[in-house]
Amino acid sequence: MNLPWLLSELIGTFALTFIGAGSICLNEMTNGGVGLLGIAVAHGLALAVMISAVAPISGGKINPAVTLGLLIGGKIDAKTAALEILFQVGGAILAAICLTLIFPTEVAKVAKLGTPQLGPGISFWVGVFTEAILTFFLVFTVYATAIDPRGTFKAIAGFGIGLVILFDIIAFGGITGAAMNPARAFGPALISSTWSDQLVYWIGPILGGLIAGVLYSNVYLGKSQKV
């Protein structure tokens, strides 16, 4: 077990959840003072910076859907993927616990610790469909910027990936919360006991990640470039 590798995934997911979910809690605390744009920026910057920080150690996946997208594309093995997901989920849970120690109880309760939820009138399958598409964009961009050997901007790949989170949340944050990340959804849900719609944030992102992984690895990279 490569502990530095796994701790990097834990720290990265902790930061994304702590900052992202924290911005939602602060938005509740300030009666909308952060706003959707602010929440999107918080998530996007947190992901961009943390991917850049931990990429030299673990690749900076910070998301079970990304890990599985790379697994199906032959970029990591099953054991590594399973351990990464365990530490990613652990990081999100720790972040949610920390948020309960910072925000007033009532704020945390009303904000549900930043747990993503479906918007009014959005059905389960529309939520899954939306999250799948949004996560497809994310994992496709991971492959294009951080995996594809033809990429020329790998040093700033984290910021390209962070921008996907930014525009996904701006466009569809009001529909599903635009989680694109099962760990980010699960940590706050577990600590706040908010289980409504939780499966949306596992089925949708994993489906989108797998499709992107299969497409990019087979169509754009080809078998000769698989690990």
C-alpha positions in Angstrom: 0.0 0.0 0.0 1.4 3.4 -1.1 0.4 5.5 1.9 1.5 8.9 0.5 -0.5 8.2 -2.6 -3.6 7.4 -0.7 -3.2 10.2 1.8 -3.0 12.6 -1.2 -6.3 11.4 -2.4 -7.8 11.8 1.1 -6.4 15.3 1.5 -7.5 16.4 -2.0 -11.1 15.1 -1.4 -11.1 16.6 2.0 -10.2 20.0 0.6 -12.8 19.8 -2.2 -15.6 18.8 0.2 -14.5 21.2 3.0 -14.4 24.2 0.7 -17.2 23.3 -1.6 -19.7 22.2 1.0 -18.5 24.9 3.3 -19.4 27.5 0.7 -22.9 26.1 0.7 -23.1 26.4 4.5 -21.8 29.9 4.3 -24.4 30.8 1.7 -27.1 29.6 4.1 -25.5 31.5 7.0 -25.3 34.8 5.0 -28.8 34.4 3.5 -27.6 33.9 0.0 -24.5 36.0 0.2 -22.3 33.5 -1.6 -24.7 32.7 -4.4 -24.5 30.0 -7.1 -21.5 31.7 -8.8 -19.6 31.8 -5.6 -20.3 28.2 -4.8 -19.2 27.2 -8.3 -16.0 29.2 -8.0 -15.3 27.7 -4.6 -15.6 24.1 -5.9 -13.7 24.9 -9.1 -10.8 26.6 -7.5 -10.6 24.0 -4.7 -10.4 21.2 -7.2 -8.0 23.0 -9.5 -5.5 23.8 -6.8 -5.7 20.4 -5.1 -5.3 18.5 -8.3 -2.2 20.6 -9.1 -0.9 20.0 -5.5 -1.3 16.2 -5.4 -1.0 15.2 -9.0 2.7 14.5 -8.8 2.0 12.0 -6.0 -1.3 10.3 -6.8 -2.5 11.8 -10.1 -5.0 14.0 -8.3 -8.2 12.1 -9.1 -10.1 13.2 -5.9 -13.3 11.5 -7.1 -14.4 7.9 -7.3 -16.0 8.5 -10.7 -12.6 9.7 -12.1 -10.9 6.7 -10.5 -13.3 4.3 -12.1 -13.1 6.1 -15.4 -9.3 5.6 -15.3 -9.7 2.0 -14.2 -11.9 1.0 -17.1 -9.5 2.8 -19.4 -6.7 0.6 -18.2 -4.8 3.5 -16.4 -4.8 2.0 -12.9 -5.4 -1.5 -11.5 -8.5 -2.6 -9.5 -6.7 -2.8 -6.1 -5.4 0.8 -6.5 -8.8 2.0 -7.5 -10.6 0.3 -4.5 -8.1 1.8 -2.1 -8.3 5.3 -3.7 -12.1 5.3 -3.4 -11.9 4.3 0.2 -9.6 7.1 1.0 -11.5 9.6 -1.1 -14.8 8.8 0.8 -12.9 9.0 4.1 -11.6 12.5 3.2 -15.1 13.7 2.4 -16.5 12.3 5.7 -13.7 14.0 7.7 -14.5 17.3 5.9 -18.1 17.0 6.8 -17.3 16.4 10.4 -15.0 19.4 10.5 -17.8 21.6 9.1 -20.1 20.6 12.0 -17.4 22.0 14.3 -17.3 25.3 12.5 -20.8 26.3 11.5 -23.7 26.8 13.9 -25.9 23.7 14.4 -28.9 25.3 12.8 -27.0 26.5 9.7 -25.5 23.1 9.2 -28.9 21.5 9.6 -30.7 23.7 7.2 -27.8 23.5 4.6 -27.6 19.8 5.2 -23.8 20.3 5.4 -23.8 21.1 1.7 -25.3 17.7 0.6 -26.3 17.9 -3.1 -30.0 17.4 -3.7 -32.3 17.5 -6.7 -34.0 20.7 -7.6 -37.8 21.1 -7.4 -39.6 18.9 -9.9 -36.5 17.0 -11.0 -37.0 13.3 -11.1 -34.6 10.6 -10.0 -33.7 9.5 -13.6 -33.4 13.1 -14.9 -31.0 13.6 -12.0 -29.0 10.5 -13.0 -29.0 11.6 -16.6 -27.8 15.1 -15.8 -25.0 13.9 -13.4 -23.9 11.4 -16.0 -23.4 14.1 -18.7 -21.7 16.5 -16.3 -19.3 13.8 -15.1 -18.7 12.7 -18.7 -17.4 16.2 -19.4 -15.2 16.0 -16.3 -13.6 12.6 -16.9 -13.2 13.4 -20.7 -11.3 16.5 -19.7 -9.1 14.5 -17.2 -8.1 12.2 -20.0 -7.5 15.0 -22.5 -5.5 17.2 -20.2 -3.8 14.9 -17.7 -3.6 11.4 -19.4 -3.2 11.9 -23.2 0.5 12.0 -24.0 -0.2 14.4 -26.8 -1.4 17.0 -24.3 0.9 20.0 -24.1 -0.4 21.7 -21.0 -0.2 19.0 -18.3 1.4 21.4 -15.8 -1.9 23.3 -15.7 -4.3 20.4 -16.3 -5.7 20.9 -12.8 -7.1 24.3 -13.7 -8.7 23.0 -16.9 -10.4 20.3 -14.9 -11.4 22.8 -12.2 -13.1 24.9 -14.9 -15.3 22.0 -15.8 -16.6 21.9 -12.3 -17.1 25.7 -12.4 -19.2 25.7 -15.6 -21.1 22.5 -14.7 -22.2 24.0 -11.4 -23.1 27.4 -12.9 -25.3 25.7 -15.5 -26.8 22.8 -13.5 -26.2 23.5 -9.9 -29.9 24.4 -9.5 -30.9 21.1 -11.1 -28.9 18.5 -9.3 -26.3 20.4 -7.3 -23.8 19.3 -10.0 -21.9 17.0 -7.6 -20.1 14.9 -10.2 -18.5 13.1 -7.3 -19.9 10.3 -5.2 -17.5 11.0 -2.3 -18.3 14.7 -2.3 -22.0 13.8 -2.1 -21.6 10.9 0.5 -19.5 12.6 3.2 -22.0 15.4 4.0 -24.9 13.1 3.5 -23.6 10.6 6.1 -22.9 13.2 8.7 -26.1 15.2 8.2 -28.2 12.0 7.7 -29.5 13.4 4.4 -30.2 10.3 2.2 -32.8 11.6 -0.2 -31.5 11.3 -3.8 -28.1 9.9 -2.7 -28.2 7.1 -5.3 -28.4 9.8 -8.0 -24.9 10.9 -7.1 -23.4 7.4 -7.4 -25.2 6.0 -10.4 -24.9 9.2 -12.5 -21.3 10.1 -12.0 -20.0 6.5 -12.2 -22.0 6.0 -15.4 -20.7 9.2 -16.9 -17.1 8.4 -15.8 -17.2 4.9 -17.2 -18.5 6.1 -20.6 -15.8 8.8 -20.8 -13.1 6.3 -19.9 -14.2 3.8 -22.5 -14.6 6.4 -25.2 -11.4 8.3 -24.7 -9.2 5.2 -24.0 -10.4 3.4 -27.1 -11.2 6.1 -29.6 -8.6 8.7 -28.8 -5.7 6.8 -27.2 -6.1 3.3 -28.6 -5.0 0.1 -27.1 -1.3 0.7 -27.8 -1.3 3.6 -25.4 -3.0 1.9 -22.5 -0.9 1.2 -19.4 
